[in-house]
Amino acid sequence: MLRLSRTGVYLRAQGLARSLPEKPLSTLLPATERLTARMACGGGDEQRFRDPASNPRVVQLREIMKSDAKDGWNKSWEEGVTPWDLGQTTPVVLQLVQSGSLPKGRILVPGCGSGYDVVAMASAERFVVGLEIASSAIKKAKERCSSLPNANQFTFVEADFFTWQPKEKFDLIFDYTFFCAIDPSLRSAWAERIRELLKPDGELITLIYLISDQKEGPPYNNTVDDYEKVLNPVGFSCVAIEDNEIAVERRKGSEKIGRWKQHVTKSFL
Ligand SMILES: C[S@@+](CC[C@H](N)C(=O)[O-])C[C@H]1O[C@@H](n2cnc3c(N)ncnc32)[C@H](O)[C@@H]1O
């Protein structure tokens, strides 16, 4: 059962929860950086539209996806119809990096888009793979990022998350607006892929954009329960759920950071 800790973090598994930061993530940044993060929260071109369906660019995206299910994402990137794109690192990703609570090792960002979060997480301790189905997104990300000082600590791969076969598994998968972008009929397959791609002790972090009143997508309706419904059957439990206090303006109050781990199966032999 979920319970609320004094830090505002919902803890599920006592043992795992102990390894999480004692303070809410938002307090881990120095005051000046918290302010900068808040100011940066206005990013993205649909900040005036809290309801995605009222944003003309989301309507345009949905039209593109309906007209070309196979290549729709690539078309949206080619035509610059990317209303989700913040044009900067997601503030809470910076916070996770700076708080020291992000696992080290091999990191996967499925549906990485422009790649800002990929670059922000990449360091000598973390090799980050940004995965994208859209060739034009990959091209843009590579053009923007390939000469950055940490360029040998990340890579962009053009492939379909549902069929891609990497040589090595990952210590962390970070999902932000990928789960809500894919058709809900693919959610069980998404969870199965998370299980296949993560090392047994790896962690899944979902930055969950909660939406509930959309008649269509993307983005499709999603709740924390929707993640649990598909992750629990493949062996994952939620170890912490925290409000994202520095979500971008239009998503404020609508985002949660979920941390998930595989259940430990005890052998009685
Ligand atoms: C809503 S966008 C989110 C992008 C990024 N995570 C962000 O927050 O800015 C979803 C992204 O997933 C990509 N995508 C959709 N289906 C995919 C698939 N099957 N495999 C890999 N990427 C996919 C799209 O091209 C798109 O860039």
The ligand as an ORCA input file, in Angstrom:
! r2SCAN-3c Opt
* xyz 0 1
  C       5.982     12.967    -27.384
  S       7.539     12.737    -28.095
  C       8.602     12.847    -26.664
  C      10.018     13.240    -27.007
  C      10.908     13.466    -25.771
  N      10.903     12.356    -24.863
  C      10.532     14.727    -25.076
  O      10.036     14.655    -23.931
  O      10.708     15.790    -25.656
  C       7.585     11.001    -28.454
  C       8.790     10.625    -29.292
  O       8.803      9.205    -29.427
  C       9.234      8.881    -30.749
  N       8.701      7.532    -31.027
  C       7.403      7.191    -31.264
  N       7.296      5.864    -31.432
  C       8.540      5.341    -31.290
  C       9.074      4.018    -31.329
  N       8.279      2.965    -31.569
  N      10.391      3.854    -31.123
  C      11.207      4.917    -30.869
  N      10.768      6.192    -30.831
  C       9.445      6.417    -31.031
  C       8.654      9.989    -31.619
  O       9.333     10.150    -32.833
  C       8.761     11.202    -30.699
  O       9.946     11.917    -30.925
*
